[in-house]
């Protein structure tokens, strides 16, 4: 499966447009410039990295 990845704190409007035009999935819940909210599992650096790896791996299945 192909996917376009976007960071969670950035508007994914352009990624969604490209995905619509190319018939691929948008994954817009990756963290790079920020951590997740308290209790999200991505609220620490280790948790954020693990959440990103899991999200990317799932999107590429």
Helices and strands as residue ranges (DSSP letters): E 3-7, H 13-22, E 25-30, H 45-59
